[in-house]
Amino acid sequence: MNNRINLKLLATFLAVAENASFRKAADQLHLSLPAVSMQVKQLEEQLGVALFQRTTRRVDLTREGEQLLISARKAMAELDGGLARIQQAAHVLHGHLAFACVPTVAATRLPPILTRFAAQYPGITLHVRELTHAGLLEAVRRREVDFGIGPVPERPGELDFAPLFEDEYRALLPRSYRDRGRTGISLRELARLPLLTLSDATLFRGHLDDALRGQGLVVQSNYEFTSVATLVAMAEAGLGVAMLPAVAVPRRTPLKAVRILAPVLSRTIAVVTIRGFSLSPAAQRLVDLCGELMAEPAA
């Protein structure tokens, strides 16, 4: 027996069984009467049993036919349900979406985006993972998330990065700092000040260390932090000058956020996906929304 039954034959069987008539089934399926009879015969030959008892006046199911009818109805209902779920996902009506984001962006740019997405697509369940840069890339590689939002590394590997915005680095200086009317500060001048930085687990710290080496500068820093909030709090307490991405600069702080001009330091924040991997319709809608709202210049 062939266990791979043609769905067309099964649909014809259902039409005959539910109508108890070959002729009515032919009308319903827009087929000729001989075509319906032939398809039922093919199905019976594949199964090796008779499915109908035919008389001049009526068509009755055999015991095997009744068993098949029950199974076929369940199978068709499951298939219809699956197709409906696929169509709903395609129209972003229902579904699940998981993505990862680095903390500096998650805490500052995501709230209004997720609020708008939830209002527009209430049927989508969102799962957001706040991960370090290395953890984010690994989560994308393992397909634990649909996509990630984080900095572009020097070696992309098998991942694709679609830029969202450029995030310059800032120095948070005391209000008493004499800027002499300048709009920025050089890395060489910063190197002479007590610096507070994020830990070396961040891509930001890697960029900063590379820039310092490139300028031939050596900085002695006794403090490094994993949390931006802690870093800023220490700077506000007068422990030193905080350096961090512009997107992470708090809106309310007594410190002065100053651009680093020589050289200009920045990172590119992008949507991270596996090369050749297509996003689901829901994920694509969220990515599009990120592109619209994250393009605003950082404070």
N, C-alpha and C positions, 0 to 999 in steps of 0.2 A: 504493500500500500504506500502511496505517496503522501507523506505527512504535510507537504507544502501545498495546501489547497489554494487555488486561485480565488481571490476575493470576489471576482465577477461571478463565478459559479455559485459561491456562497450567497451572494446577494440575490441571484435568481432563485435559488432554493427557498430563501426567506420569503420572497414575493409569492411564490406558488403556495407555500405552507400557510401563510397568513391570509391569502385570498381563497384557499382551498379550490383553486382553479388555475389551470394553465393559461386559459384565454384571458382572464382578468389580470394575471401576472404579466402577460405579454403586453396588454394595454398600458399597465402601470409603468413598465420598463421601456415602452416604445420600441418593442421588438416584435418580430413575426412569431407566430405560434410554433412553427418548426424550429426556430432558433432557441426558444425557451425549452422545448422538449429535448433538443440536442444538448444544451448545457446541463440540464438535470441528469441526462444519461451519462455525460462525461463525469459528473460528480459521483454518481453511483458507481461507475466503473473504477474511479480512483479509490473510493472507500471500500469497494467490494461487497456492498450490501444494497438492497432495495430501500429507497427512502419513502416511496409513495405506493399505495394500493389504488390502482386506477380502475374505475368502472365507467360505464357510459354516462352515468349521471353525476358522479362526484369523485373527488380526489381526497383520500385519507392518508395520514401519515402512518408509516409502520412504526414499530417500537423503536427501531434504530433512528428513524426520521424524527420522532419526538425527542429523543436524546440529543440529536444534532440541533434541533430547533432551540432547545434550552441553551446549549453551549454557544450557538451562533448569535443568539440575542445578546448574551453576555459579552461576547467578543466584539460585536458591532457597537454596543453601548460604550465599551472601553475605548474602542477606536474613535468613536465620535467625541468622547470626552477628551481624548488626547489631542485630536485635531482642534477642538475648541480652545484648549489651553495654549496650544501653539499660536493660534490666531490672536488670543488675548495678549500673549507676550509680545507678538509682533506689533500690536497696537498700544503697547505699554499700558495695559489695563491692570494686569496682575502679574506677580512674579517676585523673585528675590534677586537682590543685587548686593554684591560685596566688593568693597574697594579699600585700599590702604592709602594713608597720607602721612607725610612727615609732620611732627608735632607743630613746628613753627607755622606751617600753612594751615593745618587743621584748626588751630586755636584762633586764627585771625580771618581767614578768607572763607572757610567752609560754612559757618553758621548761616549767613544769609542765603547761600546757594542751596543748602539742604532744606531750609525753610521753604523756599520757593518751589523746589522739586517736590517736596511732600504735599504742598498745596495743589500742584498741577497733576501729580500722579499718586493719589492716596492709596491706590491698590498695590504699589510697589513697596516691598519690605526692604529697608536698607540696613546693611551691616557695615559699619565703618571701623577699620582697624588703624589705630595710631601707632606707627612703627618708625624706628630709626631708618636711616637711608639704606643701610645694609639689609635690615630685616624686610623692608619694603620690596627691594629687588628680589630677594629670595622668595617672598610670598607670591610675587608675580610669576617668577620662573616655575614655581610648583603649582600654579593655577589655583592657589588657595583663595585668590581674589580675582575679580574680573579685570581690574586695572589698578594702577597706583598713581599717586600724584607726588612727585618729588624732584630733586635736582638731577640734572644730566651729568653722569660721571664721565671721566676721560675715555673709558673703554666701555662702550655700550654692550658689546657682546651680542647675544642673540635677542636683545630687547630693542624695541622701537621707542623713541621719545618724540612726542609731538609738543613743541613749546607752547606754554600758556602765557608766561610773562617773565621779564628779566627782573631779578631781585638784587639790587645793589646792597653792599655791606655798609654799615653805619658804626660810628663810634659815639657812645653816650658819655658826654663830658659834663662836668659840673657847670652850673649856670655862671659861676664866677670865672670860668676859663676865658682868658683874653684872646678872642679870635681876631682882633685888629681888623674887623670888617670883612674877613675872609668867609667864604661859603663852604670851605672844606679844610681838611687836614691831611698831611702827607703821612705815609706809613713810617717814614724815618722819624718824624716828630712823635708819632704815637709810640714808637719803640722806646723812647726815653721816659715814657710814663708807666706807672704800674698798671698792667693790663689784666683784665678779667676775661676769660674766654670760655666757650663751650668745650666739652670733652673731645678727645681725639677720635671718638666714635662717630662724629658728625663729619659730613663732607665739607661743611663750612670751615671746620678747624683745619682740614687738609689743605683747602685753598689758602687759608691764612698762613700756615706754615710754609707752603711753597712760595708765597709772595715774599715772606720775610727772608727766606734763603736766597731768592732771586735778587733781593736788594742788599744781600750781604749783611743782614741785620740779625743780631742775637738778642732775644728777649728773655728776661728772667721773670717767670710768672709762677707764683706759689699757689695760685688758685685756678681751678677749672671746675665747671659745673655741667650737669646734664640737663638741668631745667632752666629755661629762659627766665622764668619768674624769679628763681633764686639768683641768677646772674644779675638781673636788674636790681633786685633788692639789695644786693651787696654793693653795687655801684651807687645806689641812692644813699647807702649808709656811709659812703666815702672811702670804701676799701680800695677802689681803683676805677679805671676806665673800662667800661664794658664794650665789647665788640660783638656785633650780631647782625644777622640779615635785616634789611629794612622792614620786611613784612612782619618781623617779630617785635619791632619797636612799639612799646605800649603807647596808647593814645594819651594817657595821663601820667606824666612823670615830671619831676622837677629837673631832670637832666636835659641837656641839649643834644639832640640828634644831629650829627655832623657827617657829611659825606667824606669818604676817603678818596682823595683825588690823585695821588701820585704813589702807586698806580691806582686806577679805578678797579675796585674788586667787586665781583658780582657772581651770581649763579643763575642758571636758567632753570626755572620750574616747568616741568613738563608732565604730560600724561604718559605713563609707562605701560606698555603692552608687550606681549610676545610677538616677535616678528612673524607676520603671516596670519596672525590670529584675528578673527573678526569679532567685534563687540556685539553683544545682544542689542536689540532696539532700545531697551531700557537704559543700558549702560551708555549707549551712544547719545541718548537724550541728555543724560547727566553730564557727559563729557562736553557736549555742545553748550550746556548751561555754564559749565566752568570756564569755557573759552570766552563766553560773553561777559561774565562778571569778574573773573580774575584778571582780565586785561586792564582793569583800572590801575593807574599808577599807585605804587606803594606810598604810604605816608612818610 
